[in-house]
């Protein structure tokens, strides 16, 4: 099993793992991408990862890393990892919005605002990163970086 699959199965983002474990996000990014192998990590990092993931150190060291296909800027092309570990309120707002779009409801603007608000609330609460918030807004709301969601 890879560390990527484990985090995906646990519905945990690297950001959330960083917050819970106390390991710097950059360190986890290097481990996740395969740049740094778990065998080269210090005992403190391994201990924190082991405790947070509920694995023994032996099980942790047995995990494989799977290098991601990256863009020229070094970021993964596939951004679905930004949808892991979302709060129930954001997940519900996404589900409601998508169902509303499919059913072509007249109150779609209300559902749009609910989703936009849920994303912002989680961002302000520190539950998701700015990158996650921007990704979710662009994917579901089509704002692509616009703060108010307007077209002008």
C-alpha positions as CSV (number, residue, x, y, z in Angstrom):
1,X,0.0,0.0,0.0
2,X,1.2,3.5,-0.7
3,X,1.0,6.5,1.7
4,X,-1.2,8.2,-0.9
5,X,-3.7,5.4,-0.9
6,X,-3.7,5.2,2.9
7,X,-4.5,8.9,3.2
8,X,-7.1,8.7,0.5
9,X,-8.8,5.7,2.3
10,X,-8.7,7.6,5.6
11,X,-10.2,10.6,3.8
12,X,-7.3,12.8,5.1
13,X,-5.5,15.5,3.3
14,X,-1.8,16.1,3.8
15,X,-2.7,19.5,5.2
16,X,-4.9,17.8,7.9
17,X,-2.3,15.2,8.6
18,X,0.2,18.1,9.1
19,X,-2.1,19.9,11.5
20,X,-3.0,16.7,13.5
21,X,0.6,15.3,13.7
22,X,2.5,18.6,14.0
23,X,4.8,17.6,11.1
24,X,5.5,20.5,8.7
25,X,3.5,20.4,5.5
26,X,6.6,20.7,3.4
27,X,8.1,17.6,5.1
28,X,4.9,15.6,4.4
29,X,4.9,16.9,0.8
30,X,8.4,15.5,0.3
31,X,7.4,12.2,1.8
32,X,4.2,12.0,-0.2
33,X,5.9,12.8,-3.5
34,X,8.7,10.3,-2.9
35,X,11.4,13.0,-2.7
36,X,12.1,11.9,0.9
37,X,11.8,8.2,1.8
38,X,10.4,7.3,5.2
39,X,13.6,5.4,6.0
40,X,15.4,8.7,5.9
41,X,13.0,10.4,8.4
42,X,14.0,11.1,12.0
43,X,12.5,9.1,14.9
44,X,10.3,12.0,15.9
45,X,8.7,12.3,12.5
46,X,8.1,8.6,12.3
47,X,6.7,8.5,15.8
48,X,4.2,11.3,15.0
49,X,3.2,9.7,11.7
50,X,2.8,6.3,13.4
51,X,0.6,7.7,16.1
52,X,-1.5,9.9,13.8
53,X,-2.1,7.2,11.2
54,X,-2.6,4.4,13.7
55,X,0.3,2.3,12.4
56,X,3.3,0.7,14.0
57,X,6.6,2.1,12.9
58,X,7.3,-1.2,11.0
59,X,4.0,-0.9,9.1
60,X,4.7,2.8,8.4
61,X,8.2,1.9,7.0
62,X,6.6,-0.8,4.8
63,X,4.5,1.8,3.0
64,X,5.6,2.6,-0.5
65,X,5.7,6.0,-2.0
66,X,4.3,6.7,-5.5
67,X,5.8,9.7,-7.3
68,X,3.1,11.9,-8.7
69,X,3.1,13.1,-12.2
70,X,3.9,16.8,-11.8
71,X,3.6,19.9,-13.8
72,X,6.6,22.1,-14.7
73,X,6.0,24.0,-11.4
74,X,6.3,20.8,-9.4
75,X,2.6,20.5,-8.5
76,X,0.5,17.4,-9.3
77,X,-1.6,17.6,-12.4
78,X,-4.4,15.7,-10.8
79,X,-5.8,17.8,-8.0
80,X,-8.4,15.4,-6.5
81,X,-6.3,15.2,-3.3
82,X,-7.6,18.7,-2.6
83,X,-11.1,17.1,-2.1
84,X,-10.0,14.8,0.8
85,X,-10.8,15.5,4.4
86,X,-13.6,18.0,3.7
87,X,-16.0,18.8,6.5
88,X,-19.5,17.4,6.4
89,X,-20.9,20.9,5.8
90,X,-18.9,21.4,2.6
91,X,-19.6,17.8,1.4
92,X,-23.3,18.4,2.0
93,X,-23.2,21.7,0.2
94,X,-21.4,20.2,-2.8
95,X,-23.9,17.3,-2.9
96,X,-26.9,19.7,-2.7
97,X,-25.5,22.0,-5.3
98,X,-24.8,19.2,-7.8
99,X,-28.3,17.8,-7.3
100,X,-29.8,21.2,-7.8
101,X,-27.8,21.7,-11.0
102,X,-29.0,18.3,-12.3
103,X,-32.6,19.0,-11.4
104,X,-32.4,22.6,-12.7
105,X,-34.0,24.0,-9.6
106,X,-35.0,27.6,-9.5
107,X,-33.1,28.3,-6.3
108,X,-29.7,27.2,-7.7
109,X,-28.3,30.7,-6.8
110,X,-29.1,29.9,-3.1
111,X,-27.3,26.5,-3.3
112,X,-24.4,28.3,-5.0
113,X,-24.2,30.8,-2.1
114,X,-24.5,27.9,0.5
115,X,-21.5,26.1,-1.1
116,X,-19.5,29.3,-1.4
117,X,-20.2,30.1,2.2
118,X,-19.3,26.6,3.4
119,X,-16.0,26.7,1.6
120,X,-15.2,30.1,3.1
121,X,-16.2,29.1,6.6
122,X,-13.9,26.1,6.5
123,X,-11.1,28.3,5.1
124,X,-11.5,30.8,7.9
125,X,-11.7,28.1,10.5
126,X,-8.4,26.6,9.2
127,X,-10.0,23.3,8.2
128,X,-8.9,23.7,4.5
129,X,-6.1,25.6,2.8
130,X,-6.4,28.5,0.4
131,X,-5.4,26.1,-2.4
132,X,-8.2,23.8,-1.5
133,X,-10.7,26.6,-1.3
134,X,-9.7,28.0,-4.7
135,X,-9.8,24.6,-6.2
136,X,-13.3,23.9,-4.9
137,X,-14.6,27.3,-5.9
138,X,-13.2,26.8,-9.5
139,X,-14.4,23.2,-9.8
140,X,-17.9,23.6,-8.5
141,X,-18.7,27.3,-8.7
142,X,-16.7,28.4,-11.8
143,X,-15.2,31.4,-9.9
144,X,-11.6,30.6,-10.9
145,X,-10.0,33.0,-8.4
146,X,-12.8,35.6,-8.2
147,X,-13.5,36.5,-4.6
148,X,-17.2,37.4,-5.0
149,X,-18.1,35.0,-7.7
150,X,-19.4,37.8,-10.0
151,X,-18.8,37.8,-13.7
152,X,-17.4,41.3,-14.0
